[in-house]
Amino acid sequence: MKEKIFSWIDNALPLAVELETELTKRPAISPDSGGEGELEKCVFLETWLKAQGLTQLERYDAPDEQAKGKVRPNLIATIPGETKNCLWIISHLDVVPPGELSLWDTGPWTAVEADGPPGCRIIGRGVEDNQQGLTSSVLAALALVKLGLQPHRTVKLLFAADEETGSALGIGWLLENHNHLFQKDDIALIPDSGDPQGETIEIAEKNLIWARFVTKGAQTHGSRPDLGINAHLAGADLALRLHYGLSEQFGERDSLFEPDYSTFQPTKQEANVPNINTIPGEDVFCMDMRVLPRYPINSVLAEIDRIIAETAAKHKVTINYSLAQSSESPATHAGAPLVQSLSAAIGAVYGVSTRPIGIGGGTVAAYLRRAGIDCAVWARLCDCAHQPNEYALLENILGDAKVMALLMLG
C-alpha cells in the first residue's frame, strides 16, 4: 500500500507544480498589509479541489469590511475516515507582501521552476510559506481518494485566512464562532515551520506579546528643554528599562527553544516631530516579546506596569500601552501519540531521526493547544519564507505529502 501511495504522489509532480503556479498568481495579502485578502485565491482553490475529486468542501467566511468581498474565507475539505475523530492538517492561504521588488530575480506573482543548487525548485511569493504545506496536504488527500483508501481518522484539510497578521479572522475566528468543528480528541499537523532535513517537530511555542507604548510629555523648542518634557527621552529610557529589566526578571533558560531564553525587543519607532530643533511631546514605540511558557503573560504585564510607573514618575510623563497581540499556549507532550506517529512517518520517508523543539514564532497551533488539541508543527523547509526569491523544493513538496499520507492512514 505504501509503495502505491508513494508512486501516485511521485507521478503527481505536474499537479503540484500546477497548483503552486495557480495559487501564486493570486496574491492573498491581508488588508492590514495593503492587500485585498484571500477571497480570489480561496475561490480558485475550492473550484480546483472539486475538479480533482475533493468534493466535501465547506466555507466559513469571517467578516472584514476592508477585504475584497468583505470576507476572509476559511475553507475545509473533508475525507471521511474509519472514525469521527479528526486529523486536521492546517495551512494558511495568506502570504506576506513581496517587499523590495528589485531584490527579486523573477516576478513574485509568477511561479518559476528552476534547476541547480539547492535542487529543483519553484520560486515565487508564498510557494514555501505556506503553499508548500497546502500543496503537500492536497496531494496526500488526493492519493488516498484516487486509490480508494480510507484514512483511519477523518481528515480535515483547513485552508485558513489571516495567519500572517495574527489569525484573528482565521483559526481564532473559527474557534470562537464555530467551535463545534473541533473536538478534544482531535489532533492537528501544521506544516508551517521546520528545517532543511525535516528533523525537528515543534511541540511548544513561546508566549507572545506585541505591545505599543505611547509616552506623552510637552513639546518645546530644542533650545529650551526646561520649558517642556521630552517624550522621546522618556520613551527611550522606557525601552531600555523594559528590555534589560524584563530580560533579567524573566531570565531562566530552556534548551527546548532557540534562543533558549525569553526575548524583549524594541522594534518599530513611530515618527514624532519632523524637524531636529523641536523636542517632541509624544513618542511611540513597539516591542516584540517572546516569553518562555513557564512565565504567564499576566506576570510579565505586571512587571511592565511597574517599570512604566517608575519611568513615568522619573520623567514626569504619562505612559500608556496597548497590546496588538497577546497569546500563550501549553506545550504538546513529546510522547503524545501524534508526535510519535509523525516521527515514524518522517523516518519512513526521509530516513531521519526527529527531535522535539520549541519556537519563538507564533503559529495556529497556539490557538488549538489552548483548546486542548494536541498539535505538531512540522515540514521539511528551506527556511526562505518572507525573503526575496522565496522558493520551495519540489522534492520537499512530494516528500511531505508522503509523510502526511502515512499519518492519515494511521
N, C-alpha and C positions, 0 to 999 in steps of 0.2 A: 504494500500500500504506500509506504513512504517513497519508494522509487517512482511510483506512478505520479504522486503529488509533485515530487521534485522535477520530474520530466515535464509535467504540464507547466509548472512555473517557469522553467528554463525556456520553454518554447513560447512563453507569453511575453518575452522581452519586447517585441514590437508593440504589444498592447501597453506595456509600461511606459515606453517612450511616447506613445500617442497620448496617454493620459497626462503625463508630465507636461508635454508640449501644450496641450489644450488648456490645462489649468494655469500655466504660466502666462498665457495670452490674456488672462482675465485678472488684472490686479485686484486684490482684495485687501485694501488698506483701510484701517479704521478712520472714521471721520475725525477723531482726535488727532490723527497724524496727517490730515489733509486729504483723505480718500473718501470713497463712497460706500465702503463696507463690502460685504461678501455676497450680496444677492446674485449678481451675474454669474459668479463662479459657482455658487450653490445650485442655481437653476441648471447650468450646464451639467454639473456632476450628477444631479438627480436624473436628468434625461439619459446621460451616458450609462449610468448604472442599470437603468431599466432595460436599455437596449442590450446590455451584456447578460441579463438574466437575474440581477438582484432586484426583485420587484416589490419586496416588503419594505416600503420606504415611508417615513413619516417626517414631516417638517414641524419644527417648533420655533416660531419666529418671535424673538424678543423685540419689543417696540423701541425705535430710535428715530426721533424726528430728524436727526442730522443725516441719516443714511439714505441711500437710494432705496426707494420703495418704503421708506420709513420703518424698515425692519432690519434686524441682524439675525439671519437664519441659522438654525441648528438642524442638521439632517441626520436621521438614524436609519441605518439599514439593518434588517434582522434576518438571521439564518436560524430557523428553529433547531433546537438540539434535543438530545435524549432527555434532558432535564430542563426545568424552567429557570434554574439558577443561571445567571448570565456571566459570560466573559465579555467585558467591554474592551474594545480597542479604540482609543480616543486620539484623534488627530485634530489639528485646527486648520480652518480654511483661511484665516487671515495671514497676511505677511507684513513685513516692515517696508517702509519706503526704500527705494534703491540707493539713496544717498547721492554723493557726487558722481554724476554720470560720466565725467571724463576719466574716472578710475575703472570703468567697465571696458573690457575688450570687445564685448558684444552688447547688443541691446538687452537690458534687464528683463524685458517682457517678451523676448523671443528666445525660446529654449533652443540651445545649440548643442549638438553632440560633438565630442572631441576625443581624440585618442592620445596616448602617451602618458608619461608620469603625471599623476599617480595611478592612471588606469583609464579605461573607457568611462566616460562620464557625460553628464548632461549639465549645462550651465544656464543659469537664469535665476532671477529673484524668486525665492520660495522653493526651489527644487529640492533643497535639503530640509529647510525649516518651513513648513512641516510636510511638504508634498512627498518626501521620501517615505515617511511613515504612513501617510494616507495611501499612496500607491501600493506599498507593500501589503497593507491590510486588505485592500481591494483584491489584489492578486491571490492572497491566501484564501479569501472567501470564495472567489470565483473558482479556484482549484477544487474546493470541496463541492461546490454546486455543479460544476461541469462533470465531475467524476462520480456524482451521485452519492457522496459521502455525507453522513450526518455528524455534526460536531457533538461532543459529549455535552457541554453546556450550550445553552442558547447563545449565539454570538450576536453582539450588538456593536456595529461599527458606528461610532459617533463622530461626525464631522462638525466641529464646534466653531462658533464665532468668537471673536473678541479676546483670544488668548494673549495676543501681543500687548494689549493695553489693560490687562488685569483680569479678564474672564467674567466681569460682572454681567455681561449680556450673553455669555456662553454657558459654561458649566455652572457658574454661580446662579444664573437666572433659572436654569433647568432645575437645580436642586431646590430653589426657593419656590418655584411655581409649578413644577411637575415632579415632585419628589417621589410620586408613585412609580416612576420609571426605574428607580434604584431600590435594591433590597440589600439588607445587611450581609447576606451570604454571597453577594456578587463579588467578583474580582475584576481588576482592571489593569490593562497594559497601556502605558502611554509612551509611544515611540518618539520622544521629543528631547532626549538627552542621551549621550553615550560617548564612546571613544572609538578610535580607528580599528581596534581589534575586537570590539564587542565584549570586553572582559568585565565591564562594570555595570552593576544593576543598582540603580538609585532606589533606596528604600526610605530615605528621610530627607527633609528639606529644612533649611534654617527658617526661623520665624522672620517675617518680612515687615519692615516699617518704612514707608516713604512719607516724609514729613516736609512741610513748607512753613518756614519761620518768618514772621513779619515783625520787624523792630521799628518802633516809632519814637523819634526824638523831636528836634526842632531845627528846621532849615535856617541857614545863615550864610553870610559871606565867608569865603575861605580865610580872610584875614582876621575875622572876629569870632573865633570859636567860643569865646566867652559869652557871646550873645545867643548861642544856640546849643543844641545837643546832637552830637554826631552819631546818627543812627547806624552808619556804616561801620564806624569804630566799634560800637556796641555789638553789632551783628557779627563782625569778625571775631571779637572776643568770645561771643557765644559759640560760634562754630568751633573754635579751638577748644573751649571748655567741654563742649559736647563730645568732640572727637576723642580727646585724651581722657576725660572723666569717665565716659561710658566704657571706653576700652579697658580702663583699669578696674572699674566696678564689676564689669561682666567679663572677666579676663580668663576664665577657665578654657581648657583646650579639649578637643575631641578628635581623635585620629580618624574617625569615620569621614570627616569633612576635609576639603581642601579649598581655601586655607582652613586650618584646624581651630580657628578662633572666630569670635564674633567681630563683625566689621561695622564701623560707624563713620561713613564717608560724606563730608560736604561735597555737593555736586553742583547743581545749577545755581547760578547767581543771576538774579534778575536786574535789569537796568534801573539805576536810580536817577541821579542828575546827569544832564547831557554835557556839562562843562566841568573843567578842572577846578575852577575857583569858587564853587558852591559846596558848602558842607550839606550833605543830604539829611533830610528829616525823616526819611523812610528807607529801610533796607530789607530786601527779601532774598533769602537763600533756601535751598532744599538739601535734604540729606537722604541717603540711601543706607539703610541699616539692615544687616543680615545677622540674625542673632541665633546662637545655638539653642536648640529646642529645650534645653534644660532651664532656660530663663523665660518665664512667662512674659508676654508683652506688657501686661499691666505693671510688672516690676520695673521694666525699662521706662515706661511712660512716667512712673512716679519719680524716677531719678531725673528724667528730663525736666519735669515740673520743678524739682528742687534746684537744678542748675539754672533754669530760666529765672526763678525768683531771685537767686543770688546775683545773677548778671544784671537783671533789671534794676535792682537796688543799687548796685555799684555805679551804673551809668546814668541812673535817673531816667530811664526809658520805660516804655511799655512794650511787652513782647507777647505775641500770641502765635499759636501754631495750629495747623490743621493736618489731617492725615489723608494723603492721596490714596494710600493702600496700607492695610494692616491685616496680616493673616498669620496664623500659627496652625500647625497640624502635628498629630502624633506620628511616630515612625511606624512603618510596616515591619513586623518581626523578620529578622534574617532567615529564620527557619520556617516561615509561612509556606504552605503548600504551593502558592502561586510562585514564590521566589524559587523554590526547589524545582518545580516543573519547568519554569522558564530557563533556569540554569541547565537543566538536562537537554532541553531543546537547542539551546545555543551550542552546547558541546557537541550535539549530534550533527549540527550544520557546519559550524565553524571550527570545531576541534579545539576550543579554548576552555580553560577553567575560569569561572567567574568569581567575582568578589563583590560584596555589598558596599555601597558608598552612600554618603550624604552630599547634597549640593547646596550652594548658596542661592542659585537661581530658583525662581518660582515656576511651577507647572500646575496643571489642573489637578494633579494628584493631591495637593494640599486640601482642596475642597472635598474630595472624595474621602480622604483619610479622616477628616473631621466628621464625616457622615458615617464612619465606621466601616468603610470598604477598604480591603487590602489592595494596595496598588504597587506596581513596579514600573519604573521609568527606565526604558532601555531601547537602544537602537545601535547599530554599527555606523557611526557617523564620522565624517572627515572634520567636523567641527569648524565649518566655514560659514555658519549661519550669520546673517546680518552684515556680511562682508561684501565688497565688490567682487564680481565674478564668482558668486556663490555657486557651488556645484554639488552634485550627488553622484557617487559611483554607481554604475549600473549593476555591478556585482553585489553591492550592498542592498539595492532595492530588491533583487531576486533572493538573496540570502536571507534578508529579514522576513520576506514573505514566507520562506520555508519554515523559519522559526515560528512565525505566527500560526501557520497551518498545523504544525505539530502541537502547539499549545491548544489550538481549537479542538483537536481530536482527543486531547486529554491524555 
